[in-house]
Each structure stands twice: as C-alpha cells, then as structure tokens.
Amino acid sequence: MLAAVNVPLVLFVAVLAVLDHRMEMKRATSERSEALDEQASLIGSAMLAMDQPPNSQTIQRLLVGSRLDSSQQNGSPRWINIGWNEQDLQYYADTNVNLLADSESEHARKSWENSYEFAVVGHFAAGPVRVEISETAADVRRAIRREIIIHVLSQLGLATIATVLVNLALVRLIVKPTRLLVNAVQRVSEDRLAVPRIKCLSHELNTLGQSIAEMSESLANTEQRRALDMSRAERIQRHLLPQSPTVPGLTISTHYQPAEDVAGDIYGVVAMPDDIWLIYITDLVGHGIPAAMNASILKMLFDTASMRGGSPGEVLQRVNVMLPGYLMDSEFATAAVLRWDPATGRLQLASAGHEPVTLLSKDGTSSLESTGLPLGIDTDSRWKTTEHWLQKGDRLLMATDGVAESHNVNEQQFGRGRIAEIFAGSVNEPLDDSLNRLVGELGQHAGNLPPDDDVTILALECNSVGGQRLEVSHPNHLRIVREAVA
C-alpha cells in the first residue's frame, strides 16, 4: 500500500520539477530579453546623440563603454548587429568587442550560429540607427542554474516532508489496522475464533473490524452448537455398539477410533435362534457424518436380517437387497460376518469385499479372504460361506481397512502383513494386551499424523466349547468370564 502511494508521489514530484524548470527558463528568458532591450536602447540612444555618422572606432569605444565585453557579463558571448542608414556593422562580443569585416563577419556569424542556439534578442530601432543584441539559451541556463537547483532542492525537501507525513498517516490510519484485520481473519480461518474487537481511527476500517469480530463470535457460537451436536451423535453411535452381550465360549476385545467425531465403521453381536451368535463388522465408504448415518442404517439392517437365522452368506444377501434403498449412488459397504456355534466350536464366515480375517490356530496363521463383492453394488450378488472349527486358544482378528491403509509421514502403509505378524507374535499374551500391542504399533507408525480413516478392530479368542458367559467392564473392552457348565 505504501508503495502504491509513494511511487505516484515521486512521479508527481518529478513532473513538477520539470514543469518548474520550464517556467523558470521562461521567466529568465523574459527577464534577459528585457535587459537586452535596455542595453540595445542605451547603445542606440548614444548613437543618435552623435553629430555625425559614427565610424568603427567610435562604435567600438561605445560598446566597450557600455560594458558589453564578456568580462563584464559573466563570460556570456553575444552577437551585436548595429545598423546605420541600412548599413550593417557587425560585432562579436566575447573577450573583446571586435568589428568584423564583411567576409569575416559572415564567416564568424555562421560559426557562432552553429555553435550556439539563439534564445534571446534585444532590439532598438530609431531614425537611422538599428541595434540587435543576441544571447544564447546556454547563457540563460547558466545564469539561472543555481537558482533552479536551489528551487528544486527546496521542492524536494517539501515533497520529502509531505511523503513522510503521508506515510505516517497511512501507517496509523490504514496499514497497521489492516494488518490487525488480516491477522484476525487468519485466526478465524485457522478456527481460532476468539477474535477481539479491533478499534481503528478510520470509520470504514472500524466498521470492518467490528464486522469481523461479530462474524467470529457468530462462528464460535455455531461451532459450539456443532460440537454439542457432534458430541451427542458420538454418544448415540457408541450406544449402538455392543454394551453387554453374552457370547458363550469367546473372549472379545475391541478398539474403535473414528477419524472424526463419528465413524462409518460399526460392529455388532446378535443372538440368533438355536443359541447361535452372529458377530459382524462393517465399513461404509467415507467417514464423518454421512458415513455415520449410513452405518446406523446398516446396523439396523444387519440386526433385522440376523433374526431370521441362516448362514453368514444368507445374512449378507438379505442386507444387500435392502441396502440400495438407503444409499446414494456410488456408495457401498464392506462387511465380514461370523456365525458362531459355542456348543460345537463351529465357525462360519462370509466376507463382502472386507479386509481378510486373520485366524491363529495350532496349525498356524491363516488369512480368511473375501468371499464376494461389497454390499450395495449388485442386488443379485451371492456370498460363499466358509466353515472352520475352533479349539480352545484359537484367535481371530477382524479389522476395517483404516488399519492396513494407515499412512506414515513417508506415505507408507501399515500393511496387512504387519497386522498378522504383530497379532501372531503376541499369541501368548492376554487378548487385551495383544490388541493393545497392535494399536500401539499402529500409533507409532502414524506418528503425529491424524487418522485419515476410521479404525475398528475386533479380536476374538475361543476359550472353550460347551457354554460360557460374557461380562463387560468397559463398553469397548469385552472380557469373557469362564463359567464351567456342570
């Protein structure tokens, strides 16, 4: 802003200096013309007073007496043309006043005209006498140069003082308040909404500062209401998660970490007919509020579809038929469904495009892959159900893709292989400790980066076959308390 003011101001001063120089030249030329007229009149009057026509010696003495030699005129050369009865007598006044012969006169005049620019001429004409005295522009400029320099310097001094005063006024009235207003807007853009009112001397800027403060206050109130609403939504979503189910024969430990306040991941435990249990985990595309709304709908559909019994593949088929009525175009979900029979240890699995389920058994580590397309893509899709028999100590790990696809600062993913490796490496630890180790490794991998996707992990362990009771001490950490059947 200062540059926008100072540059035109400097240009204005420069133009003013040029115009002033021209005006001074015009004034000095006018003054010199009047002075030369007086000198020509003085010489002409003296010649008219003579009783007889003057000869060259008389005129030369007259010119010398009139102080036209250069020593008396600051070295300014002049061309003097004296006429008597239409006879020209030409003189060149430089260091001496000399009368030139006709041939010399013509040559000297041309030489003088080529060397100097005529600028000022003084005239006198009366009776038989005619006098012309010529001076050059260079002589005039030289005579007034000092005056012009002093005048221009005084103007520059005044312009400098004016510039300083204008800049001080701009800094106080505009620049400093503008910086404060810019900082206030930046604070608002960074969600630091506690912006104080900025008082400015300028009415317009003061109004703008007041508007920014009011906007900040309004945004702060809106953000506070949004935070309260999101807190309620988070509590509602967590309330949808299993709170105190009873699943015989299993120890279950969970980790649930939304990328935002609410998540598109959800899981559930449903008691089916004939003492069969359904455990599922789902992941809606995206995260945040839209995904969380769809996740709530998906949980309702799973809970409803599970009540009719059937294999995991059949449950997925029922959900897939109903789901498109609730999703928008291009939205879909992945899911992994377990059907657990605690009486026999029979475990059935169907996966709709979900992350592989890791199975740890005495035979080693197995990766139970997807058995069909994600939900919501094709209503005619079918899912194959695989069957496994669990023994005491066998473990399973179910997770959403937010675990394997978690990035570090180098854009490296955590990876499925590392999940299975860490889970298998802690098989001799309690299930809660094993899950905590995995979560800790995941946190170290991501560092200080915020999660870019929801993270949900379910760890299950078969503690026996034949009927067990599940108790819950924390909503996100389920622990089986063995109760032998008599």
C-alpha positions, 0 to 999 in steps of 0.5 A: 500500500505504501508503495502504491502511494509513494511511487505516484508521489515521486512521479508527481514530484518529478513532473513538477520539477520539470514543469518548474524548470520550464517556467523558470527558463521562461521567466529568465528568458523574459527577464534577459530579453528585457535587459537586452532591450535596455542595453540595445536602447542605451547603445542606440540612444548614444548613437543618435546623440552623435553629430555625425555618422559614427565610424568603427572606432567610435562604435567600438569605444561605445560598446566597450563603454557600455560594458558589453565585453564578456568580462563584464557579463559573466563570460556570456558571448553575444552577437551585436548587429548595429545598423546605420542608414541600412548599413550593417556593422557587425560585432562579436562580443566575447573577450573583446568587442571586435568589428568584423569585416564583411567576409569575416563577419559572415564567416564568424556569424555562421560559426557562432550560429552553429555553435550556439542556439539563439534564445534571446534578442534585444532590439532598438530601432530609431531614425537611422540607427538599428541595434540587435543584441543576441544571447544564447539559451546556454547563457540563460541556463547558466545564469539561472542554474543555481537558482533552479537547483536551489528551487528544486532542492527546496521542492524536494525537501517539501515533497520529502516532508509531505511523503513522510507525513503521508506515510505516517498517516497511512501507517496509523490510519490504514496499514497497521489496522489492516494488518490487525484485520488480516491477522484476525481473519487468519485466526478465524480461518485457522478456527481460532475464533476468539477474535477481539474487537479491533478499534481503528481511527478510520470509520470504514476500517472500524466498521470492518473490524467490528464486522469481523469480530461479530462474524467470529463470535457468530462462528464460535457460537455455531461451532459450539452448537456443532460440537454439542451436536457432534458430541451427542451423535458420538454418544448415540453411535457408541450406544449402538455398539455392543454394551453387554452381550453374552457370547458363550465360549469367546473372549472379545476385545475391541478398539474403535477410533473414528477419524472424526467425531463419528465413524462409518465403521460399526460392529455388532453381536446378535443372538440368533435362534438355536443359541447361535451368535452372529458377530459382524463388522462393517465399513461404509465408504467415507467417514464423518457424518454421512458415513455415520448415518449410513452405518446406523442404517446398516446396523439396523439392517444387519440386526433385522436380517440376523433374526431370521437365522441362516448362514453368514452368506444368507445374512449378507444377501438379505442386507444387500437387497435392502441396502440400495434403498438407503444409499446414494449412488456410488456408495457401498459397504464392506462387511465380514460376518461370523456365525458362531456355534459355542456348543460345537466350536463351529465357525462360519464366515462370509466376507463382502469385499472386507479386509481378510480375517486373520485366524491363529490356530495350532496349525498356524496363521491363516488369512480368511479372504473375501468371499464376494463383492461389497454390499450395495453394488449388485442386488443379485450378488451371492456370498460363499460361506466358509466353515472352520472349527475352533479349539480352545486358544484359537484367535481371530482378528477382524479389522476395517481397512483404516488399519492396513491403509494407515499412512506414515509421514513417508506415505507408507502403509501399515500393511496387512502383513504387519497386522498378522505378524504383530497379532501372531507374535503376541499369541501368548499374551492376554487378548487385551494386551495383544490388541493393545500391542497392535494399536500401539504399533499402529500409533507409532507408525502414524506418528503425529499424523491424524487418522485419515480413516476410521479404525475398528478392530475386533479380536476374538479368542475361543476359550472353550466349547460347551457354554460360557458367559460374557461380562463387560467392564468397559463398553469397548473392552469385552472380557469373557468370564469362564463359567464351567457348565456342570 
